[in-house]
Amino acid sequence: MLVQVVKSKIHRVKVTGADLNYIGSITIDEDLMDAAGIIEGERVQIVNNNNGERLETYAIPGPRKSGEITLNGAAARRVQKGDTLILIVYGFLELEEAKKFKPQLVFPNEETNLLD
């Protein structure tokens, strides 16, 4: 049996931009993506701590060491610049493997979104 578990999480990053006219997705500083084990195109759940919104989109890499967290397309309507987000990626594992699995948890600087 497969179970869905948290694969990775980027905890408490600030929205740096919202681009309604982009095709879609969330742009994430590539250093943060690497630290969390998120790959380009992977599905990401976004939890907005400011308004309680939850939505899903896919990840695209932003410039390294930029701290960029930009919601693109329709998702841009669900955030404001400066909102605090939690980004979560899930994966499917066999039950026994899931019991031992440890997710990649990333806690960047809450003001800059950079890794210390």
C-alpha positions as CSV (number, residue, x, y, z in Angstrom):
1,M,0.0,0.0,0.0
2,L,1.2,3.5,-0.8
3,V,0.7,6.4,1.7
4,Q,1.2,10.1,1.0
5,V,3.6,11.8,3.3
6,V,5.3,15.2,3.6
7,K,8.4,15.0,1.4
8,S,9.7,18.5,2.0
9,K,8.7,21.8,3.5
10,I,9.9,25.3,3.3
11,H,8.7,27.0,6.5
12,R,7.7,30.7,6.8
13,V,8.9,32.5,3.7
14,K,7.7,35.9,2.7
15,V,6.0,36.6,-0.7
16,T,8.3,38.9,-2.7
17,G,6.1,39.2,-5.7
18,A,2.8,38.4,-7.4
19,D,2.6,38.4,-11.2
20,L,-1.0,37.9,-12.4
21,N,0.1,38.1,-16.1
22,Y,2.5,35.1,-15.9
23,I,1.3,31.7,-17.2
24,G,1.3,30.1,-13.7
25,S,3.3,28.5,-10.9
26,I,5.4,29.7,-8.0
27,T,8.9,31.0,-8.5
28,I,11.2,29.8,-5.7
29,D,14.9,30.8,-5.1
30,E,16.7,27.7,-6.5
31,D,18.8,27.5,-3.3
32,L,15.6,26.9,-1.3
33,M,14.4,24.4,-3.9
34,D,17.7,22.5,-3.6
35,A,17.7,22.5,0.2
36,A,14.1,21.2,0.2
37,G,14.7,18.7,-2.6
38,I,12.0,20.3,-4.8
39,I,12.5,19.9,-8.5
40,E,11.3,22.1,-11.3
41,G,7.7,21.3,-12.2
42,E,7.0,19.5,-8.9
43,R,3.6,20.1,-7.4
44,V,3.7,22.4,-4.3
45,Q,1.0,23.1,-1.8
46,I,1.0,26.7,-0.6
47,V,-0.4,27.7,2.8
48,N,-0.8,31.4,3.4
49,N,-0.5,32.2,7.1
50,N,-1.9,35.7,6.6
51,N,-5.3,34.7,5.1
52,G,-5.7,30.9,5.6
53,E,-5.7,30.2,1.8
54,R,-4.4,26.9,0.6
55,L,-3.7,26.3,-3.1
56,E,-1.5,24.1,-5.3
57,T,0.7,24.9,-8.2
58,Y,4.1,23.8,-9.6
59,A,7.6,25.0,-8.8
60,I,9.9,26.9,-11.1
61,P,13.4,28.0,-10.1
62,G,14.2,31.6,-9.3
63,P,17.6,33.2,-9.2
64,R,19.9,31.8,-6.5
65,K,20.5,33.9,-3.4
66,S,17.6,36.1,-4.4
67,G,15.1,35.0,-1.7
68,E,12.5,35.1,-4.5
69,I,9.0,33.7,-3.7
70,T,6.7,34.9,-6.5
71,L,3.2,33.6,-7.1
72,N,2.3,33.7,-10.8
73,G,-0.9,33.6,-12.8
74,A,-4.2,33.1,-11.0
75,A,-2.4,32.2,-7.7
76,A,-1.2,35.8,-7.6
77,R,-4.7,36.9,-6.5
78,R,-4.5,34.7,-3.4
79,V,-1.4,36.5,-1.8
80,Q,-0.1,39.9,-1.1
81,K,3.6,40.9,-1.2
82,G,4.9,40.3,2.4
83,D,2.5,37.5,3.2
84,T,4.1,34.6,5.1
85,L,3.8,31.2,3.4
86,I,4.6,27.5,4.2
87,L,5.4,25.5,1.1
88,I,4.8,21.7,1.3
89,V,5.5,18.9,-1.2
90,Y,4.1,15.4,-0.7
91,G,5.3,12.1,-2.0
92,F,4.0,8.5,-2.1
93,L,5.9,5.8,-0.2
94,E,5.3,2.2,0.7
95,L,3.9,2.0,4.2
96,E,7.0,0.5,5.8
97,E,9.3,3.0,4.1
98,A,7.0,5.9,5.1
99,K,7.3,4.9,8.8
100,K,11.0,5.6,8.6
101,F,11.1,8.5,6.2
102,K,12.2,11.9,7.4
103,P,11.2,14.9,5.3
104,Q,13.5,17.7,4.2
105,L,12.6,20.7,6.4
106,V,14.0,24.1,5.5
107,F,13.8,27.1,7.9
108,P,15.1,30.1,6.0
109,N,15.6,33.6,7.4
110,E,12.1,34.9,7.8
111,E,13.0,38.4,6.7
112,T,15.2,37.6,3.7
113,N,14.1,34.1,2.7
114,L,17.8,33.2,2.5
115,L,19.5,30.2,4.0
116,D,21.8,31.3,6.9
